[in-house]
Amino acid sequence: MPYQVILVGASGLIGSHLLYTLIESAEISRILLVLRKPLNISISKVHELIVNFDELEHFSAEIKGDIMFSCLGTTKAATPDSGQYRKIDFEYPLGLAEIGIRNGVSQFHLVSSFGADASASNSYLKLKGELENELKKLSIPSLHIYQPSLLTGKRKESRLLEKFAISAFKLIDPLLTGPLKKFRSIRAETVARAMLNQSLKELKGTFIYPSIQIQELA
């Protein structure tokens, strides 16, 4: 049956690819974009809900669908304020998941990170791990967590260190074989395709996909 989906983070690297993938899919009948600023997309099955993410509960009655995809995320460089950083990477996705469950969302798909671990010394990986743990506590009927390694693809903003890393990985990736294959970089559109594919399988339970498995699922 056709699905109505909710996509948060559609302006980001993975989110923008996922939006295109959802639009192209005949299995998706309606796409609700939860946004801070409008994208002004003129496609009949795409609907935009402009919200204040600090007041998500005020918009909860409109955040409805069968499947929710969260591609929210930021970096320390883009969001140096630690409080705002935590909101974007932890509080907003968790709040959206809670609203979705109340409104009958049966699937929640989260873009996390390779190495996410609540006990990690790295603050980025620690926060991602904490979010994963909190989502698991919500008893979501179908929870899917994607842990991609270094993402490749064209971003709107410039990240010099990331560009250097991507260039380096183009040379390194072919050398990463066997157990090291899990460290290979991954294209954003590959993650997006895997997310759509898994959402159409109607799986029940909690699923965590490391980067190497995401490649296979796409």
Backbone hydrogen bonds, N-H to C=O, Kabsch-Sander energy under -0.5 kcal/mol:
donor,donor_aa,acceptor,acceptor_aa,energy
3,Y,27,E,-2.8
5,V,3,Y,-0.6
5,V,30,R,-2.9
6,I,67,I,-2.8
7,L,32,L,-2.9
8,V,69,F,-2.7
9,G,34,V,-0.8
12,G,9,G,-1.4
16,S,12,G,-2.4
17,H,13,L,-1.1
18,L,14,I,-2.8
19,L,15,G,-2.4
20,Y,16,S,-1.7
21,T,17,H,-2.3
22,L,18,L,-2.7
23,I,19,L,-2.4
24,E,20,Y,-2.0
25,S,21,T,-0.9
28,I,25,S,-1.1
29,S,3,Y,-2.3
29,S,27,E,-0.6
30,R,3,Y,-1.4
31,I,45,K,-3.4
32,L,5,V,-2.9
33,L,31,I,-0.7
33,L,47,H,-3.4
34,V,7,L,-2.1
34,V,32,L,-0.6
35,L,33,L,-0.7
35,L,49,L,-2.7
42,S,40,N,-0.6
43,I,41,I,-1.1
46,V,43,I,-2.1
47,H,31,I,-3.2
47,H,45,K,-0.5
49,L,33,L,-3.3
50,I,48,E,-0.6
51,V,35,L,-3.2
51,V,49,L,-0.6
53,F,51,V,-0.7
55,E,52,N,-2.6
56,L,53,F,-0.7
58,H,55,E,-1.5
59,F,56,L,-1.9
60,S,57,E,-1.0
62,E,59,F,-1.8
63,I,59,F,-0.7
63,I,60,S,-1.0
64,K,62,E,-1.6
66,D,4,Q,-3.5
67,I,4,Q,-1.5
68,M,107,Q,-2.4
69,F,6,I,-3.2
70,S,109,H,-3.3
71,C,8,V,-3.2
71,C,69,F,-0.6
79,T,75,T,-2.6
85,Y,81,D,-2.4
86,R,82,S,-2.1
87,K,83,G,-1.7
88,I,84,Q,-2.2
89,D,85,Y,-2.3
90,F,86,R,-2.0
91,E,86,R,-1.7
92,Y,87,K,-3.3
94,L,90,F,-1.9
95,G,91,E,-2.6
96,L,92,Y,-2.5
97,A,93,P,-2.1
98,E,94,L,-2.1
99,I,95,G,-2.1
100,G,96,L,-2.7
101,I,97,A,-2.3
102,R,98,E,-1.8
103,N,99,I,-1.7
104,G,101,I,-1.5
105,V,100,G,-3.1
106,S,66,D,-2.0
107,Q,66,D,-1.2
108,F,142,S,-2.6
109,H,68,M,-3.0
110,L,108,F,-0.5
110,L,144,H,-3.0
111,V,70,S,-2.1
112,S,110,L,-0.8
112,S,146,Y,-3.3
114,F,148,P,-2.3
116,A,113,S,-1.9
117,D,125,L,-1.8
120,A,117,D,-2.2
126,K,122,N,-2.5
127,L,123,S,-2.2
128,K,124,Y,-1.9
129,G,125,L,-2.2
130,E,126,K,-2.2
131,L,127,L,-2.2
132,E,128,K,-2.2
133,N,129,G,-2.2
134,E,130,E,-2.2
135,L,131,L,-2.4
136,K,132,E,-1.8
137,K,133,N,-1.0
138,L,135,L,-1.3
139,S,136,K,-0.9
140,I,135,L,-0.5
142,S,106,S,-0.9
143,L,205,G,-2.6
144,H,108,F,-2.8
145,I,207,F,-3.0
146,Y,110,L,-2.9
146,Y,144,H,-0.5
147,Q,209,Y,-3.0
152,T,186,I,-2.1
155,R,153,G,-0.6
163,K,159,R,-2.6
164,F,160,L,-2.1
165,A,161,L,-2.3
166,I,162,E,-2.7
167,S,163,K,-2.2
168,A,164,F,-2.2
169,F,165,A,-2.5
170,K,166,I,-1.3
171,L,167,S,-0.7
171,L,168,A,-1.0
172,I,168,A,-1.9
173,D,169,F,-3.2
175,L,172,I,-2.0
176,L,172,I,-0.8
176,L,173,D,-1.4
177,T,175,L,-1.3
180,L,177,T,-1.9
181,K,178,G,-1.7
182,K,179,P,-0.7
183,F,180,L,-2.0
184,R,181,K,-1.7
186,I,150,L,-2.8
188,A,152,T,-2.4
190,T,187,R,-0.7
191,V,187,R,-1.5
192,A,188,A,-2.2
193,R,189,E,-2.2
194,A,190,T,-2.1
195,M,191,V,-2.1
196,L,192,A,-2.1
197,N,193,R,-2.6
198,Q,194,A,-2.4
199,S,195,M,-1.8
200,L,196,L,-1.3
201,K,198,Q,-1.2
202,E,199,S,-0.6
203,L,198,Q,-0.5
205,G,141,P,-2.7
207,F,143,L,-3.0
209,Y,145,I,-3.3
211,S,147,Q,-1.0
213,Q,210,P,-0.8
214,I,210,P,-2.0
215,Q,211,S,-1.8
216,E,212,I,-1.1
217,L,213,Q,-2.4
218,A,214,I,-1.5
